Amino acid sequence: MRPTFSPRLVNGPFDDPGLFIPFLFQNRAILFDLGDISTLSSREILKISHVFVSHTHMDHFAGFDRLLRLLMGRDKTLYVFGPRNFLKNVEGKLAGYTWNLVDNYTGCLVLEAAEIHDDTVLRRRYLCRNRFEPSKDAETAEFDGTLYRETGLTISAVQLDHGIPCLAFTLQESFHVNIRPDALAALELQPGPWLQSMKMALYNGKSPETEITAETSGRSLPKKFRLADLTARIAIITPGQKVSYVVDAGYTEKNAELILAHIEHADHLFIEAAFMDEHRDIARQKNHLTARQAGTLAGLARVKQFTPFHFSPRYTDRGHLLEAEARQAYQAALQLAKDTPAKREAL
C-alpha cells in the first residue's frame, strides 16, 4: 500500500537538518526545520505550505531567505511555526531587506507566523503588499500541544530543553485509505481527483449515504455510488502514518520522558545522534543526544523505523560508527520496551 507521505532528509547526516514531507497526489509539502535548503529544487520549495522550525540556531533557520526569495510575487500564504522569540526572529529577517518595489508584484505573499510558549501561541501576520510590516498586535491562543490540524492529520509539538526551548514535531495521519487497483479495474473505474474527494468524505465523517461520483474508464459515463458501498468495494482502511522529528535536545530525564511520549509507535522517527556515547560528556555540555541515547529512545518508544542524523563534524568519514551505535542500542531497547521497570532503568 502506498503511504500518503514520503519524508526525506533535505541534506546528508553531517549537514543542516531538515525534513521534507511531500503529500502524495497533492501539489504541496511541509518542512520540519529550515536550514540550508539548496538541495531542494525550486519546484519542491514552491510546494511548501507549512514550515515548523525547532529553534532559530543558524543551521535550523538559515534557509528562510531562500524560501522567501522563491515565494515573492506569488499569491500564497506560508505558515511558519517556531519557539519562544520566533516572531522577533522572523521580523529581524524581514527587516534586513528593502521593500520599496513590492507594489510591482501582482501576487501577494502572506506570512502567518506562530510562536509557541508553554501553554500559549502568539500569532502575527505579515503581508508583502504592506512591506511585511507586522500586524499591530499578536493574537494569543491556548496551546494544547497541537500546532496545526486539517482534515485527516494533525501536527503536534513538544518543547524540549537545548539550553533554549527547542521543539520536536510529530505528523499524525488519522487513518490511511488504501485504494485497491484491482477493485478499480473490476468496476471499470479510472483513478482521478474523485478519489481524493472520497477520502475527504471519509476523513470528515460524512454520512455513509453520501453520493460519490466516480470516473470510469474509456468513454463510459461516470458512475454513482453510496460512500459506504464504494469504500467497502475499493478501499482498505489502515492506521494512519506517524512521522516524528527530534533534534537538539540534552539527554535529561525530563527531555527523555517528553520524547518517549511524543514519538511512541512512530512509523518513522528522524532523531539526532550528534556524538558517540564515549563523548557523552561533550554531548551533555552541548545539550545534544548521543547515538546510543537516540537509539535507546527509539527502541523504548517501539518506533517501526528510525533514521539517526545531525552528526557532529568531528566524525566526518566515520558516520557508520554513529549508525552502528544507534542501531545496536535500538535493538537492545526493543527487548526492554514492554517491561516498564526495565524501561525506566534504561533511561
N, C-alpha and C positions, 0 to 999 in steps of 0.2 A: 504494500500500500504506500502511495506517495505521501510524504509528510507535507504539511502546509508551509512549514518554514525550513529553510536550509541554511542555518547560521554558519558563518565562516569568519575566522580572524582576518582583520584588514591587513595585518603585517605578520612577519615572522616572530618567533617567540622572544627574540632579543630586541625587537623594535617597539615603537609606540603601540600600546594596547588599544584595541578597538574591535568590536564585534558587529559585523554587517549581517542583517537578517532580512532578506527579501521575502515577499509574500508570493506564494505560488499562484499563478494566473491573475495577479494583480500588478499594476504598474506602480508599486510602492515598496518601501523598505523602511526599517528603523535601524538606529545605530546606538550601540552602547559604547560610550566614550568617543572622544573627538580629538585624538592626537593627529599624527601625520596620516592623511587620507589620500596621498598622491597615488597610491596603488589602485584606488578605485577609479573607474572610468567616469567621465562626465555623465554618461548615460545612467550609471548606477547612482551617482550622487544626486542627480535630479529626481530620483525615485524617493529619496529620503523625506519622510513627513514628520518624524519624531526623533529627537536626539536626547539620550539620557546620559548625563555626564557624572561620573563618580565623584570627581573633585577637580579643581582647576589648576593642578600642577601642569606644567607646560606639556609634558608628554601625554596628557589626557585631554588637552583643550586647544592645542596649537592649530588644529585643523579648522577651527571656527572661521578663519579668514577665507580659506579656500571654499568652504561651503557657502559662505555669504556671497563671495565673488560670483559663483556659478548660478546662484539663485536670483541675483539682482535683475530687475526689469521684468520679472515674471509674476503673474497673478498666482500667488501661492501663500499659504500660511505654514510656517515652520514652527513646530512646538519644541521647545528646549527645556530641559529639567536639570537641576543641579542642587548642591547642598548649600548650607549657610553661606551668605555673601555672594551667591551666584548672580543675583541681579546687578550688584555693583560690578562684578567681573564682566558681565555682558555689556553693561553700559560703558565700561572702560574700553572694551574692544571697539564698540561703535563710535566712541568719541575720538578714536585715533584717526578718523578719516574726515574728509571734507565732502559735504553732501549737497553742494550748490547746484549740481546738474541733475538731481533726481526728477525734476519736473519734465525732463525729456523722456522718461520712461512711460510707456503706455500701461504696463502692468504694475501692480503694487504689491511688493513683498511685505508680509506681515510677520513679525516675530512675536510669538506668545511664549513668554518665559515664566518659569515657576521655580521658586526657591524653597527647598524643603528644610523645615525645622523639626524639632522633636514631635510636636503634635499639631503643627500648623503648616500651611502652604501659603506663600506670598506669590501673587501673580501680577505681571505687568505686561502691557502690550507696547510694541514699537512698530510704527508704520514707516515704510520707505518714503511715502509722499510727504510725511511730516519730518523728514530728515532724521528719522529714528529717535526723535525726542520721546522720552518715556511718558506714558500716560501719568496723569497727575499723582494719583495715589495707588499704591499696590493694593489689590484685593486680597483679603485674608480669608482662608477657609480652613476647616479642620483637616488634619492629615491622619488617616487611619491605616496607613501602610500601602494603600493603592494610589499610584501616581496617575494611571490612565486606564480607562475602561471603554471598550466598544463591544459591539455585538460579537460574541464568540471568544473574546480574550480579555485578559487584564495584564497590566504591567505593574508590579509592586516593587517596593524598595525597603531596605532596612539600613539603618545608619550604623556604620562601624567606626572604630577608632583607629586613625592613622596619624595620631598626633593632632590631626584636624578631623572634622567629620568627613567620612567617605561613604558613598552609597554603594550598596550591592543591589543588583537588579534580577528580577525573575519575570519572564514572559510565560503566562499560563493560558493555554487554549482550553475553552470549556469542554469540548469534546471534538472528535475529528470525524467527519463524514467521508467515508471512503466509497468512491463510485466504482462499480464493477463494470469494466469494459464489455465483458461477455454478456452481461444483462442488458446493457445499452444496445448491443448488436442484435440480441434476440428480439428486442422491441422495436428495432429499426429506428433508434433514436440517435441523433447527432450531438456530440459534445458542443457546448456553447455557453454563452452568458446565462442561459436559463438555469444551468446547474448551480451557478453562484446564487441565483435568486432562490432556488430551492433550499440551498444550505442556509441562507439568511433566514428563511422562513422557519427552519428547524432551530437555529440559534435563538431566534426571537420568540420561540414557544408558540408559534401560530397554531390555530386550530387544525386538527387532523383533516377537517373538511376543506381546508384551503385549496383552491384550484391552482394547479401548476400547468403551464403551457410549455410543452417540450418540443424542441425542434426535431424533425425527422430527417432520415437520410434521403438522398435523391430529391425528387420533386414532390414528394408526398406532403400533404397539408399537416400543420402542427397537430399534435395530439394533446388532449387534456386529461389530467389525472387528479385524483384526490392526493393530497400531500402524504397521507398515511399509506395509501396503496403504492404510490411511486417509491417512497422510501423503502418499503418492505421488499420491493422487487429489484431495485438497482443499487441500494446502499448498504454498507456495513458501518455501524456506529462503534467507534472505539474511543478510549480515553484520549483527551487532548494532549498535545505536546507540552512539555515544561522545559524551558531553557533558562539556566541560571548563569550569572556572571559575577565573579568576586575578584576584586583587585585591591591591593594596597591596604592591608589590614594586619595589625600586630596580632600575634597568637596569644591573646589573653583569654581568660575563662569566659568573660562576657562576650567577647567577639566570637569565640568558638561556639557558644550556645546560640547566639543570634544567627550565625552562618548555618549551623546544622538545621535549625528550624526553617530557615529560608530556602535551603536547597534540597530538602528531603525528597527523595524519589524523583529527582530531576531526570529527564531523558538525556539531557546533555548539559554538563557543567563545564564552564570555562573558568579556571581558577589560577591565580598567580602562584608561581613556585619560584620565588626570586633567588633563594640561596639553598645550597646543600645544608643538610642538617648539622654537619660538622662546623658550620658557620652560623649556628642558630643565635649566638650572642650578638653577631652583627645584625642578623635579621630582627632581633628584639630591639636593638638600638634604633634601627631604621623603620620599625613598625611594618615589617613585611612577613610573609609566610615563607617557611622553608618548603622544599619539595616533599619532605616526609610529612609535614603538617598538612599540606594541601591534599596529599593522597589519603591521609588518615581521615580528614573531614569528608572527603568524597566517599570513602568506604563506609564510614559510620552513618552517613546520610543515605546509603544504599542507592546512589545515583547509578543509572544504567551505563553511562558513558561520560568520561571526563577528559578534558584537554588542559594540561598544565602549560602555562605561558608566562610572559613578563619576566624572563630570566635576567639576572644580573649580568652585565657585560664582563664581569670577572671570569665567567665560564664560557666565553666565546670559544667555539670549536669543541666544547665539552657539554653541549646541551643534552646529549644522550645520557649523561650521568644523572642530570636532574630528572629526566624522563624515567629512568630506571628506578631511582629512589622513590619517586611518586607512585609508580605502578606497584612496587613492592609493598609500600605502606597501604595502598588501596586494597590489595588482596588480603593483607593481614587484618585490616579493619573490617572488611566484609564478614569475616568469621566472628567478630565480636558484636556485630550490628544488632543482633536480636537479643543480646544479653545486656540489660540496662545497667547493672552494676559494673560490668566489664567495659561497657561503652563509656561510662563516666570516668573510669580509671584510665582509659586510653587518652582522654583529654588532658 
